[in-house]
Amino acid sequence: MKTIIIYFSESGNTRIVAKTLSESLNTDLIEIKDLKKRSGFFGKVFSSVDAFRENKTEISPSNIDLSEYGLIYFGTPTWASNASPAIITLIDKCDLRGKDIVLFATMNGSGGRSAIERMSEKVQARGARVVESFTIKTKNKSVEKIEEDSLNIAKLLDLSLYNY
């Protein structure tokens, strides 16, 4: 089943997590950078093959085609107060019927689980099913440690979703 990771980045930590997951799981990757543009969240499309170097295309929620993906990851930095509303706006514009969803959040406090719960409600309302969710604590961690934590989670996800 083809997999994609869609994440909102106002945090370099969220980018590190998403990129590590993408490379480890060999998935496509979409980064949406500007969460402050409530009308159109423009970002860049990246493929895991080009590893953030080529094939960059402007995107908005209205032109993200998720029909070819069976498994979709949504990720958000929970410290950014507008991150959860932004990803929920995108989820509301996507056809997720019959999709399997993995939700993740980077966190420096206790907001990760509540952000995932809000995303989960929206995803399920759009006809999808949440099969996994996780948070990665990033406070006071080096890039190497965040990458290591992300890689370990990717290995666990690979095993659990393969057996799923």
DSSP file (Angstrom, degrees, kcal/mol; ACC not computed):
  #  RESIDUE AA STRUCTURE BP1 BP2  ACC     N-H-->O    O-->H-N    N-H-->O    O-->H-N    TCO  KAPPA ALPHA  PHI   PSI    X-CA   Y-CA   Z-CA
    1    1 A M              0   0    0      0, 0.0     2,-0.2     0, 0.0    68,-0.1   0.000 360.0 360.0 360.0 132.6    0.0    0.0    0.0
    2    2 A K        -     0   0    0     66,-0.4    69,-1.8    25,-0.0    68,-1.8  -0.475 360.0-156.1 -75.3 140.2    1.4    3.4   -1.0
    3    3 A T  E     -a   71   0A   0     23,-0.2    25,-1.9    66,-0.2     2,-0.3  -0.886  13.0-174.6-122.3 145.0    2.2    5.7    1.9
    4    4 A I  E     -ab  72  28A   0     67,-1.8    69,-3.1    -2,-0.3     2,-0.5  -0.993  14.2-148.6-136.6 146.7    2.5    9.5    2.3
    5    5 A I  E     -ab  73  29A   0     23,-2.0    25,-3.1    -2,-0.3     2,-0.5  -0.972  14.0-174.6-112.2 125.2    3.5   11.7    5.2
    6    6 A I  E     +ab  74  30A   0     67,-3.0    69,-2.1    -2,-0.5     2,-0.3  -0.982  15.1 168.4-117.7 122.9    1.9   15.2    5.4
    7    7 A Y  E     -ab  75  31A   0     23,-2.4    25,-2.5    -2,-0.5     2,-0.5  -0.977  33.2-131.3-140.4 152.9    3.2   17.4    8.1
    8    8 A F  E     - b   0  32A   0     67,-1.9     2,-0.6    -2,-0.3     3,-0.2  -0.872  25.9-159.2-101.7 129.0    3.0   21.1    9.2
    9    9 A S        +     0   0    0     23,-2.1    26,-0.1    -2,-0.5     3,-0.1  -0.877  48.5 126.3-122.4 102.7    6.3   22.7    9.9
   10   10 A E  S    S+     0   0    0     -2,-0.6     2,-0.4    24,-0.1    -1,-0.2   0.217  80.4  66.6-112.2   1.5    6.8   25.7   12.0
   11   11 A S  S  > S-     0   0    0     -3,-0.2     4,-1.5     1,-0.1     3,-0.3  -0.978  71.9-148.8-124.9 128.4    9.2   23.6   14.0
   12   12 A G  H  > S+     0   0    0     -2,-0.4     4,-2.2     1,-0.2     5,-0.1   0.809 101.2  62.8 -61.4 -28.1   12.5   22.2   12.7
   13   13 A N  H  > S+     0   0    0      1,-0.2     4,-2.3     2,-0.2    -1,-0.2   0.899 100.4  50.1 -64.9 -40.5   11.9   19.3   15.1
   14   14 A T  H  > S+     0   0    0     -3,-0.3     4,-2.7     1,-0.2    -1,-0.2   0.890 109.7  51.9 -64.6 -38.2    8.7   18.2   13.2
   15   15 A R  H  X S+     0   0    0     -4,-1.5     4,-2.8     2,-0.2     5,-0.2   0.909 108.7  50.8 -62.8 -42.4   10.7   18.4   10.0
   16   16 A I  H  X S+     0   0    0     -4,-2.2     4,-2.3     2,-0.2     5,-0.2   0.930 112.4  46.4 -61.1 -46.1   13.4   16.1   11.4
   17   17 A V  H  X S+     0   0    0     -4,-2.3     4,-2.6     2,-0.2    -2,-0.2   0.949 115.4  45.3 -61.4 -49.9   10.8   13.6   12.6
   18   18 A A  H  X S+     0   0    0     -4,-2.7     4,-2.7     1,-0.2    -2,-0.2   0.903 113.8  48.4 -63.7 -42.5    9.0   13.6    9.3
   19   19 A K  H  X S+     0   0    0     -4,-2.8     4,-2.6     2,-0.2     5,-0.2   0.911 112.5  48.7 -65.5 -41.6   12.1   13.4    7.2
   20   20 A T  H  X S+     0   0    0     -4,-2.3     4,-2.3    -5,-0.2     5,-0.2   0.921 113.5  47.1 -64.4 -43.6   13.5   10.5    9.3
   21   21 A L  H  X S+     0   0    0     -4,-2.6     4,-3.0    -5,-0.2     5,-0.2   0.933 112.3  50.9 -60.9 -45.5   10.2    8.6    9.0
   22   22 A S  H  X>S+     0   0    0     -4,-2.7     5,-1.7     1,-0.2     4,-1.0   0.921 112.9  43.8 -60.0 -46.9   10.0    9.2    5.3
   23   23 A E  H  <5S+     0   0    0     -4,-2.6    -1,-0.2     3,-0.2    -2,-0.2   0.903 117.4  45.7 -66.9 -40.5   13.5    8.0    4.6
   24   24 A S  H  <5S+     0   0    0     -4,-2.3    -2,-0.2    -5,-0.2    -1,-0.2   0.894 121.5  36.1 -70.4 -40.0   13.1    5.0    6.9
   25   25 A L  H  <5S-     0   0    0     -4,-3.0    -1,-0.2    -5,-0.2    -2,-0.2   0.456 104.4-126.9 -93.7  -1.3    9.7    3.9    5.6
   26   26 A N  T  <5 +     0   0    0     -4,-1.0     2,-0.2    -5,-0.2   -23,-0.2   0.944  56.9 150.6  54.9  54.1   10.4    4.9    2.0
   27   27 A T      < -     0   0    0     -5,-1.7    21,-0.3    -6,-0.1   -23,-0.2  -0.678  52.0-101.7-111.5 164.6    7.3    7.2    1.7
   28   28 A D  E     -b    4   0A   0    -25,-1.9   -23,-2.0    -2,-0.2     2,-0.4  -0.472  40.8-150.2 -75.2 159.9    6.3   10.2   -0.2
   29   29 A L  E     -bC   5  46A   0     17,-2.1    17,-2.4   -25,-0.2     2,-0.5  -0.998  17.4-171.0-143.3 132.9    6.5   13.4    1.9
   30   30 A I  E     -bC   6  45A   0    -25,-3.1   -23,-2.4    -2,-0.4     2,-0.5  -0.992   7.9-165.1-124.0 125.8    4.6   16.7    1.9
   31   31 A E  E     -bC   7  44A   0     13,-1.9    13,-2.3    -2,-0.5     2,-0.6  -0.940   2.5-164.1-107.7 128.8    5.7   19.7    4.0
   32   32 A I  E     +bC   8  43A   0    -25,-2.5   -23,-2.1    -2,-0.5    11,-0.2  -0.955  12.4 178.9-112.6 114.7    3.3   22.5    4.5
   33   33 A K        +     0   0    0     -2,-0.6     2,-1.0     9,-0.6    10,-0.2   0.923  55.1  60.7 -90.4 -47.0    5.3   25.5    5.8
   34   34 A D    >   +     0   0    0      8,-1.4     3,-0.6     1,-0.2     8,-0.2  -0.710  46.5 168.9 -96.8 101.3    3.1   28.5    6.4
   35   35 A L  T 3  S+     0   0    0     -2,-1.0    -1,-0.2     1,-0.2     6,-0.1   0.593  70.3  71.6 -81.8 -10.2    0.4   27.8    9.0
   36   36 A K  T 3  S+     0   0    0      1,-0.1     2,-1.6     2,-0.1    -1,-0.2   0.689  74.7  84.6 -82.5 -16.7   -0.5   31.5    9.3
   37   37 A K    X>  -     0   0    0     -3,-0.6     4,-2.1     1,-0.2     3,-1.3  -0.658  58.8-179.5 -84.5  88.0   -2.1   31.7    5.8
   38   38 A R  T 34 S+     0   0    0     -2,-1.6    -1,-0.2     1,-0.3    -2,-0.1   0.741  73.7  57.3 -63.7 -23.1   -5.5   30.4    6.9
   39   39 A S  T 34 S-     0   0    0     -3,-0.1    -1,-0.3     1,-0.1    -2,-0.1   0.687 127.9  -2.0 -84.6 -16.3   -6.9   30.6    3.4
   40   40 A G  T <4  -     0   0    0     -3,-1.3    -2,-0.2    -6,-0.1    -1,-0.1   0.488  65.8-146.2-162.1  12.1   -4.4   28.4    1.7
   41   41 A F     <  -     0   0    0     -4,-2.1     2,-0.2    19,-0.1    -6,-0.1   0.656  26.4-158.7  20.4  75.5   -1.5   26.8    3.5
   42   42 A F        +     0   0    0     -8,-0.2    -8,-1.4    18,-0.1    -9,-0.6  -0.571  26.3 141.5 -81.6 143.1    1.1   26.8    0.8
   43   43 A G  E     -CD  32  59A   0     16,-0.9    16,-1.0    -2,-0.2     2,-0.4  -0.730  44.9 -82.1-153.7-157.7    4.0   24.5    1.0
   44   44 A K  E     -CD  31  58A   0    -13,-2.3   -13,-1.9    -2,-0.2     2,-0.5  -0.945  25.1-135.6-125.8 145.7    6.3   22.2   -1.0
   45   45 A V  E     -C   30   0A   0     12,-1.0    12,-0.4    -2,-0.4     2,-0.4  -0.871  27.2-177.6 -97.7 131.5    5.8   18.7   -2.2
   46   46 A F  E     -C   29   0A   0    -17,-2.4   -17,-2.1    -2,-0.5     2,-0.4  -0.967  17.9-145.1-127.5 145.3    8.8   16.4   -1.7
   47   47 A S     >> -     0   0    0      7,-0.4     4,-0.8    -2,-0.4     5,-0.7  -0.861  21.2-129.2-103.6 145.3    9.4   12.8   -2.7
   48   48 A S  T  45S+     0   0    0     -2,-0.4     3,-0.2   -21,-0.3   -20,-0.1   0.776 107.4  63.0 -63.1 -23.7   11.4   10.6   -0.5
   49   49 A V  T  45S+     0   0    0      1,-0.2    -1,-0.2     2,-0.1   -21,-0.0   0.910 105.8  41.4 -68.2 -42.1   13.4    9.6   -3.6
   50   50 A D  T >45S-     0   0    0     -3,-0.4     3,-1.7     4,-0.1    -1,-0.2   0.532  98.9-141.3 -87.8  -3.1   14.7   13.1   -4.2
   51   51 A A  T 3<5 -     0   0    0     -4,-0.8    -3,-0.1     1,-0.3    -2,-0.1   0.885  67.6 -49.4  48.4  52.3   15.3   13.7   -0.4
   52   52 A F  T 3 <S+     0   0    0     -5,-0.7    -1,-0.3     2,-0.2    -4,-0.1   0.592 122.9  97.2  70.3  13.5   14.2   17.3   -0.4
   53   53 A R  S <  S+     0   0    0     -3,-1.7     2,-0.2    -6,-0.2     3,-0.2   0.844  83.4   9.2-102.6 -38.2   16.4   18.3   -3.3
   54   54 A E  S    S+     0   0    0     -4,-0.2    -7,-0.4    -7,-0.2    -2,-0.2  -0.672  95.3  56.1-132.3-176.9   14.2   18.3   -6.5
   55   55 A N        +     0   0    0     -2,-0.2     2,-0.5     1,-0.2    -1,-0.2   0.869  63.8 166.8  59.9  41.0   10.6   17.9   -7.6
   56   56 A K        +     0   0    0     -3,-0.2     2,-0.4   -12,-0.1    -1,-0.2  -0.779   6.8 174.5 -92.5 127.8    9.3   20.8   -5.5
   57   57 A T        -     0   0    0     -2,-0.5   -12,-1.0   -12,-0.4     2,-0.1  -0.993  34.8-112.0-134.9 136.6    5.8   22.0   -6.4
   58   58 A E  E     -D   44   0A   0     -2,-0.4     2,-0.3   -14,-0.2   -14,-0.2  -0.448  43.6-175.0 -65.4 139.9    3.6   24.6   -4.7
   59   59 A I  E     -D   43   0A   0    -16,-1.0   -16,-0.9    -2,-0.1     5,-0.0  -0.898  19.4-175.2-132.8 162.6    0.6   23.0   -3.1
   60   60 A S    >   -     0   0    0     -2,-0.3     3,-1.8   -18,-0.2     4,-0.3  -0.937  46.8 -97.0-145.5 165.9   -2.6   23.9   -1.3
   61   61 A P  G >  S+     0   0    0      0, 0.0     3,-1.0     0, 0.0   -21,-0.1   0.817 119.3  61.6 -56.4 -30.1   -5.2   21.7    0.3
   62   62 A S  G 3  S+     0   0    0      1,-0.2   -22,-0.0   -22,-0.1    -3,-0.0   0.707 107.8  41.6 -73.3 -17.9   -7.4   21.9   -2.8
   63   63 A N  G <  S+     0   0    0     -3,-1.8     2,-0.7     2,-0.0    -1,-0.2   0.185  80.2 113.4-117.5  20.3   -4.8   20.2   -5.0
   64   64 A I    <   -     0   0    0     -3,-1.0     2,-0.8    -4,-0.3    -5,-0.0  -0.824  51.9-159.4 -87.5 116.2   -3.5   17.4   -2.8
   65   65 A D        +     0   0    0     -2,-0.7     3,-0.3     1,-0.1    29,-0.0  -0.859  21.3 168.0-100.3 109.8   -4.6   14.2   -4.4
   66   66 A L    >   +     0   0    0     -2,-0.8     3,-1.5     1,-0.2    -1,-0.1   0.267  45.4 106.8-102.7  10.4   -4.5   11.4   -1.8
   67   67 A S  T 3  S+     0   0    0      1,-0.3    -1,-0.2     3,-0.0    -2,-0.0   0.805  78.0  51.7 -62.9 -29.7   -6.4    8.8   -4.0
   68   68 A E  T 3  S+     0   0    0     -3,-0.3     2,-0.5   -67,-0.0   -66,-0.4   0.542  95.2  86.3 -85.0  -5.0   -3.3    6.7   -4.6
   69   69 A Y    <   +     0   0    0     -3,-1.5   -66,-0.2     1,-0.1     3,-0.1  -0.832  45.8 179.4-103.4 129.6   -2.4    6.4   -1.0
   70   70 A G  S    S+     0   0    0    -68,-1.8    30,-2.5    -2,-0.5     2,-0.4   0.742  78.5  42.8 -91.4 -28.0   -3.8    3.8    1.3
   71   71 A L  E    S-ae   3 100A   0    -69,-1.8   -67,-1.8    28,-0.2     2,-0.4  -0.982  70.2-174.7-125.0 126.0   -1.9    4.9    4.4
   72   72 A I  E     -ae   4 101A   0     28,-2.5    30,-2.4    -2,-0.4     2,-0.5  -0.978  11.4-155.5-126.8 129.2   -1.5    8.5    5.3
   73   73 A Y  E     -ae   5 102A   0    -69,-3.1   -67,-3.0    -2,-0.4     2,-0.4  -0.878   8.0-167.3 -98.3 132.4    0.5   10.1    8.1
   74   74 A F  E     -ae   6 103A   0     28,-2.4    30,-2.4    -2,-0.5     2,-0.3  -0.989  12.2-179.3-116.3 130.4   -0.5   13.5    9.5
   75   75 A G  E     +ae   7 104A   0    -69,-2.1   -67,-1.9    -2,-0.4    30,-0.2  -0.959   6.9 175.1-132.6 150.0    1.9   15.3   11.8
   76   76 A T  E     - e   0 105A   0     28,-1.5    30,-1.7    -2,-0.3     2,-0.7  -0.997  34.6-119.6-148.4 147.7    2.0   18.5   13.6
   77   77 A P  E >   - e   0 106A   0      0, 0.0     3,-0.8     0, 0.0     6,-0.2  -0.828  25.8-158.3 -84.0 120.8    4.1   20.5   16.1
   78   78 A T  T 3  S+     0   0    0     28,-2.2    29,-0.1    -2,-0.7     6,-0.1   0.687  82.6  69.0 -79.2 -15.9    1.8   20.9   19.1
   79   79 A W  T 3  S+     0   0    0     27,-0.3     2,-0.7     3,-0.0    -1,-0.2   0.776  80.9  85.5 -71.8 -22.6    3.6   23.9   20.6
   80   80 A A  S X> S-     0   0    0     -3,-0.8     3,-2.2     1,-0.2     4,-0.6  -0.692  74.7-148.9 -81.5 116.1    2.4   26.1   17.7
   81   81 A S  T 34 S+     0   0    0     -2,-0.7    -1,-0.2     1,-0.3     3,-0.1   0.744  95.3  45.4 -61.4 -23.7   -1.0   27.3   18.7
   82   82 A N  T 3> S+     0   0    0      1,-0.1     4,-1.6     2,-0.1    -1,-0.3   0.383  89.5  88.5 -99.0   5.2   -2.2   27.4   15.1
   83   83 A A  H <> S+     0   0    0     -3,-2.2     4,-2.4    -6,-0.2     5,-0.3   0.953  87.1  46.7 -70.0 -48.7   -0.9   24.0   14.0
   84   84 A S  H  X S+     0   0    0     -4,-0.6     4,-2.3     1,-0.2     5,-0.2   0.932 112.9  48.3 -63.2 -46.6   -3.8   21.9   15.0
   85   85 A P  H  > S+     0   0    0      0, 0.0     4,-2.0     0, 0.0    -1,-0.2   0.882 112.0  52.3 -59.3 -34.6   -6.4   24.1   13.4
   86   86 A A  H  X S+     0   0    0     -4,-1.6     4,-1.8     2,-0.2    -2,-0.2   0.931 111.5  43.3 -67.8 -45.2   -4.3   24.2   10.2
   87   87 A I  H  X S+     0   0    0     -4,-2.4     4,-2.7     1,-0.2    -1,-0.2   0.864 112.7  53.6 -69.7 -33.1   -4.0   20.5    9.9
   88   88 A I  H  X S+     0   0    0     -4,-2.3     4,-2.4    -5,-0.3    -1,-0.2   0.883 105.9  53.7 -67.1 -36.8   -7.7   20.0   10.7
   89   89 A T  H  X S+     0   0    0     -4,-2.0     4,-0.8    -5,-0.2    -2,-0.2   0.918 110.9  46.3 -61.3 -42.5   -8.5   22.5    7.9
   90   90 A L  H >X S+     0   0    0     -4,-1.8     3,-1.1     1,-0.2     4,-0.6   0.934 110.8  51.6 -65.0 -45.4   -6.5   20.4    5.5
   91   91 A I  H >< S+     0   0    0     -4,-2.7     3,-1.2     1,-0.3    -2,-0.2   0.891 105.2  57.2 -57.9 -40.4   -8.1   17.1    6.8
   92   92 A D  H 3< S+     0   0    0     -4,-2.4    -1,-0.3     1,-0.3    -2,-0.2   0.750 107.8  48.1 -62.6 -23.7  -11.6   18.7    6.2
   93   93 A K  H << S+     0   0    0     -3,-1.1     2,-0.3    -4,-0.8    -1,-0.3   0.474  98.0  86.0 -96.8  -2.5  -10.7   19.3    2.6
   94   94 A C  S << S-     0   0    0     -3,-1.2     2,-0.9    -4,-0.6   -29,-0.1  -0.760  76.5-127.7-102.6 145.1   -9.4   15.8    1.9
   95   95 A D        +     0   0    0     -2,-0.3   -29,-0.1     1,-0.1    32,-0.1  -0.805  38.0 163.9 -85.9 106.8  -11.3   12.7    0.8
   96   96 A L    >   +     0   0    0     -2,-0.9     3,-2.4    30,-0.6    33,-0.2   0.266  15.3 143.9-110.2   9.9  -10.2   10.2    3.4
   97   97 A R  T 3  S+     0   0    0      1,-0.3    31,-0.2    31,-0.1    30,-0.1  -0.287  78.4   3.9 -56.7 127.3  -12.9    7.6    3.0
   98   98 A G  T 3  S+     0   0    0     29,-2.1    -1,-0.3     1,-0.3     2,-0.2   0.502  99.9 133.1  78.8   4.4  -11.4    4.1    3.4
   99   99 A K    <   -     0   0    0     -3,-2.4    30,-2.2    28,-0.1     2,-0.4  -0.576  53.4-133.4 -88.5 151.5   -7.9    5.4    4.3
  100  100 A D  E     -ef  71 129A   0    -30,-2.5   -28,-2.5    -2,-0.2     2,-0.4  -0.887  28.3-157.4 -99.9 136.0   -5.8    4.1    7.2
  101  101 A I  E     -ef  72 130A   0     28,-2.8    30,-2.7    -2,-0.4    31,-1.2  -0.918  19.0-166.1-124.1 138.4   -4.2    7.0    9.1
  102  102 A V  E     -ef  73 132A   0    -30,-2.4   -28,-2.4    -2,-0.4     2,-0.4  -0.994  17.1-161.0-116.0 128.2   -1.2    7.4   11.4
  103  103 A L  E     +ef  74 133A   0     29,-1.8    31,-2.0    -2,-0.4     2,-0.3  -0.877  12.9 173.3-109.7 139.8   -1.2   10.6   13.5
  104  104 A F  E     -ef  75 134A   0    -30,-2.4   -28,-1.5    -2,-0.4     2,-0.3  -0.995  10.6-171.4-145.3 154.5    1.9   12.0   15.2
  105  105 A A  E     -ef  76 135A   0     29,-1.4    31,-2.3    -2,-0.3     2,-0.3  -0.999  19.2-138.0-142.0 140.9    2.9   15.1   17.1
  106  106 A T  E     -ef  77 136A   0    -30,-1.7   -28,-2.2    -2,-0.3     2,-0.4  -0.772  35.0-171.8 -90.4 147.5    6.2   16.6   18.3
  107  107 A M  E     - f   0 137A   0     29,-2.1    31,-2.4    -2,-0.3    32,-0.8  -0.996  40.3-178.0-147.8 146.2    5.9   18.0   21.8
  108  108 A N  S    S+     0   0    0     -2,-0.4     2,-0.2    29,-0.2    -1,-0.1   0.340  87.0  10.0-115.0  -1.5    7.7   20.0   24.4
  109  109 A G  S    S-     0   0    0     30,-0.0     3,-0.4     0, 0.0    30,-0.1  -0.470 107.6 -58.6-146.2-142.3    4.9   19.7   27.0
  110  110 A S  S  > S+     0   0    0      1,-0.2     4,-0.5    -2,-0.2     3,-0.4   0.326 100.3  94.0-100.1   8.1    1.6   17.8   27.5
  111  111 A G  H  >  +     0   0    0      1,-0.2     4,-2.2     2,-0.1     5,-0.2   0.608  60.1  85.1 -78.8 -11.6   -0.2   19.0   24.4
  112  112 A G  H  > S+     0   0    0     -3,-0.4     4,-2.2     1,-0.2    -1,-0.2   0.910  90.3  45.0 -60.0 -48.4    0.7   16.1   22.1
  113  113 A R  H  > S+     0   0    0     -3,-0.4     4,-2.4     1,-0.2    -1,-0.2   0.892 113.4  50.3 -66.3 -38.6   -2.1   13.7   23.1
  114  114 A S  H  X S+     0   0    0     -4,-0.5     4,-2.1     2,-0.2    -1,-0.2   0.886 110.1  50.6 -68.9 -35.8   -4.8   16.3   23.0
  115  115 A A  H  X S+     0   0    0     -4,-2.2     4,-2.3     2,-0.2    -1,-0.2   0.915 111.4  48.6 -64.1 -42.0   -3.7   17.4   19.5
  116  116 A I  H  X S+     0   0    0     -4,-2.2     4,-2.8    -5,-0.2    -2,-0.2   0.890 108.9  53.3 -64.8 -39.4   -3.8   13.8   18.3
  117  117 A E  H  X S+     0   0    0     -4,-2.4     4,-2.1     2,-0.2    -1,-0.2   0.915 109.7  47.9 -62.3 -42.2   -7.2   13.4   19.8
  118  118 A R  H  X S+     0   0    0     -4,-2.1     4,-1.7     2,-0.2    -2,-0.2   0.924 114.4  46.0 -64.4 -43.5   -8.5   16.5   17.9
  119  119 A M  H  X S+     0   0    0     -4,-2.3     4,-2.8     1,-0.2     5,-0.2   0.905 110.1  55.2 -64.3 -40.0   -7.0   15.2   14.7
  120  120 A S  H  X S+     0   0    0     -4,-2.8     4,-2.5     1,-0.2     5,-0.2   0.905 105.5  51.3 -60.7 -43.4   -8.4   11.7   15.3
  121  121 A E  H  X S+     0   0    0     -4,-2.1     4,-1.8     1,-0.2    -1,-0.2   0.922 113.5  45.0 -59.9 -44.3  -11.9   13.0   15.6
  122  122 A K  H  X S+     0   0    0     -4,-1.7     4,-1.2     2,-0.2    -2,-0.2   0.917 112.0  51.2 -66.9 -43.9  -11.6   14.9   12.3
  123  123 A V  H ><>S+     0   0    0     -4,-2.8     5,-1.9     1,-0.2     3,-0.6   0.923 112.0  46.7 -60.0 -45.6  -10.0   12.0   10.5
  124  124 A Q  H ><5S+     0   0    0     -4,-2.5     3,-1.5     1,-0.2    -1,-0.2   0.856 107.4  57.0 -67.4 -34.2  -12.7    9.6   11.6
  125  125 A A  H 3<5S+     0   0    0     -4,-1.8    -1,-0.2     1,-0.3    -2,-0.2   0.755 102.7  57.0 -66.2 -23.1  -15.4   12.1   10.7
  126  126 A R  T <<5S-     0   0    0     -4,-1.2   -30,-0.6    -3,-0.6    -1,-0.3   0.307 127.4 -98.7 -90.7   8.5  -14.0   12.1    7.1
  127  127 A G  T < 5S+     0   0    0     -3,-1.5   -29,-2.1     1,-0.3    -3,-0.2   0.602  84.4 119.9  91.1  11.9  -14.4    8.3    6.9
  128  128 A A      < -     0   0    0     -5,-1.9     2,-0.4   -31,-0.2    -1,-0.3  -0.513  54.9-129.7-103.3 174.3  -10.9    7.2    7.7
  129  129 A R  E     -f  100   0A   0    -30,-2.2   -28,-2.8    -2,-0.2     2,-0.6  -0.991  11.7-134.0-129.9 130.6   -9.6    5.0   10.5
  130  130 A V  E     +f  101   0A   0     -2,-0.4   -28,-0.2   -30,-0.2     3,-0.1  -0.722  26.9 172.0 -82.9 118.6   -6.7    5.8   12.8
  131  131 A V  E     +     0   0A   0    -30,-2.7     2,-0.3    -2,-0.6   -29,-0.2   0.688  65.3   5.3-101.0 -22.5   -4.5    2.7   13.0
  132  132 A E  E     -f  102   0A   0    -31,-1.2   -29,-1.8     2,-0.0    -1,-0.3  -0.985  57.9-178.9-154.1 154.5   -1.6    4.2   15.0
  133  133 A S  E     +f  103   0A   0     -2,-0.3     2,-0.3   -31,-0.2   -29,-0.2  -0.976   9.4 167.0-152.5 152.0   -0.7    7.4   16.8
  134  134 A F  E     -f  104   0A   0    -31,-2.0   -29,-1.4    -2,-0.3     2,-0.3  -0.992  22.5-141.1-159.3 158.3    2.4    8.6   18.6
  135  135 A T  E     -f  105   0A   0     -2,-0.3     2,-0.5   -31,-0.2   -29,-0.2  -0.921  10.1-152.9-119.4 150.9    4.2   11.6   20.1
  136  136 A I  E     -f  106   0A   0    -31,-2.3   -29,-2.1    -2,-0.3     2,-0.3  -0.980  15.3-138.2-123.6 118.8    7.9   12.3   20.1
  137  137 A K  E     +f  107   0A   0     -2,-0.5   -29,-0.2   -31,-0.2    12,-0.1  -0.585  26.1 172.1 -75.0 132.8    9.2   14.5   22.9
  138  138 A T    >   +     0   0    0    -31,-2.4     3,-1.7    -2,-0.3   -30,-0.2   0.495  29.4 125.1-120.3  -8.3   11.7   17.0   21.5
  139  139 A K  T 3  S-     0   0    0    -32,-0.8     3,-0.1     1,-0.3    -2,-0.0  -0.331  89.0  -5.4 -62.6 130.9   12.5   19.3   24.5
  140  140 A N  T 3  S+     0   0    0      1,-0.2     2,-0.4    -2,-0.1    -1,-0.3   0.738 103.4 130.5  59.7  26.8   16.2   19.6   25.3
  141  141 A K    <   -     0   0    0     -3,-1.7    -1,-0.2     4,-0.0     2,-0.1  -0.877  55.7-124.5-111.7 145.0   17.1   16.9   22.7
  142  142 A S     >  -     0   0    0     -2,-0.4     4,-2.3     1,-0.1     5,-0.2  -0.358  30.0-107.6 -75.7 162.9   19.8   17.1   20.1
  143  143 A V  H  > S+     0   0    0      1,-0.2     4,-2.7     2,-0.2     5,-0.2   0.905 121.7  54.7 -55.4 -42.8   19.0   16.6   16.4
  144  144 A E  H  > S+     0   0    0      1,-0.2     4,-2.4     2,-0.2    -1,-0.2   0.892 108.2  47.6 -61.2 -40.6   20.7   13.2   16.6
  145  145 A K  H  > S+     0   0    0      2,-0.2     4,-2.7     1,-0.2    -1,-0.2   0.886 111.6  49.8 -69.9 -38.5   18.6   12.1   19.5
  146  146 A I  H  X S+     0   0    0     -4,-2.3     4,-2.5     2,-0.2    -2,-0.2   0.918 112.4  48.5 -64.1 -42.8   15.3   13.2   17.8
  147  147 A E  H  X S+     0   0    0     -4,-2.7     4,-2.7     2,-0.2    -2,-0.2   0.917 111.7  49.7 -61.5 -43.1   16.4   11.3   14.6
  148  148 A E  H  X S+     0   0    0     -4,-2.4     4,-2.3     2,-0.2    -2,-0.2   0.929 112.0  47.0 -62.6 -46.1   17.2    8.2   16.7
  149  149 A D  H  X S+     0   0    0     -4,-2.7     4,-2.1     1,-0.2    -1,-0.2   0.913 113.9  48.9 -60.3 -42.9   13.8    8.3   18.5
  150  150 A S  H  X S+     0   0    0     -4,-2.5     4,-2.6     1,-0.2    -2,-0.2   0.897 110.0  50.9 -64.8 -41.3   12.1    8.8   15.1
  151  151 A L  H  X S+     0   0    0     -4,-2.7     4,-2.1     2,-0.2    -1,-0.2   0.897 109.5  50.5 -64.2 -40.8   14.0    5.9   13.5
  152  152 A N  H  X S+     0   0    0     -4,-2.3     4,-2.0     2,-0.2    -1,-0.2   0.905 111.5  47.8 -63.7 -41.3   13.1    3.6   16.4
  153  153 A I  H  X S+     0   0    0     -4,-2.1     4,-3.0     2,-0.2     5,-0.2   0.907 108.9  54.7 -65.5 -40.5    9.4    4.5   16.1
  154  154 A A  H  X S+     0   0    0     -4,-2.6     4,-2.8     1,-0.2    -2,-0.2   0.907 107.7  49.9 -59.1 -41.5    9.6    4.0   12.3
  155  155 A K  H  X S+     0   0    0     -4,-2.1     4,-1.9     2,-0.2    -1,-0.2   0.923 112.7  46.4 -63.3 -43.9   10.9    0.5   12.9
  156  156 A L  H  X S+     0   0    0     -4,-2.0     4,-2.8     2,-0.2    -2,-0.2   0.909 114.1  48.1 -64.5 -42.0    8.1   -0.3   15.3
  157  157 A L  H  X S+     0   0    0     -4,-3.0     4,-3.3     2,-0.2     5,-0.4   0.912 108.0  55.1 -64.2 -42.2    5.5    1.2   12.9
  158  158 A D  H  X S+     0   0    0     -4,-2.8     4,-1.6    -5,-0.2    -1,-0.2   0.915 113.4  42.1 -57.6 -43.5    6.9   -0.8   10.0
  159  159 A L  H  X S+     0   0    0     -4,-1.9     4,-2.0     2,-0.2    -2,-0.2   0.937 117.4  44.9 -69.3 -47.2    6.5   -4.0   12.0
  160  160 A S  H  X S+     0   0    0     -4,-2.8     4,-0.8     1,-0.2    -2,-0.2   0.898 117.0  44.2 -68.5 -39.3    3.1   -3.2   13.4
  161  161 A L  H  < S+     0   0    0     -4,-3.3    -1,-0.2     2,-0.2    -2,-0.2   0.823 110.3  55.6 -75.2 -29.8    1.6   -1.9   10.2
  162  162 A Y  H  < S+     0   0    0     -4,-1.6    -2,-0.2    -5,-0.4    -1,-0.2   0.907 112.7  42.2 -65.5 -40.2    3.1   -4.8    8.2
  163  163 A N  H  <        0   0    0     -4,-2.0    -1,-0.2     1,-0.2    -2,-0.2   0.647 360.0 360.0 -78.8 -14.5    1.4   -7.2   10.5
  164  164 A Y     <        0   0    0     -4,-0.8    -1,-0.2    -5,-0.2    -2,-0.2   0.470 360.0 360.0 -70.2 360.0   -1.8   -5.1   10.4
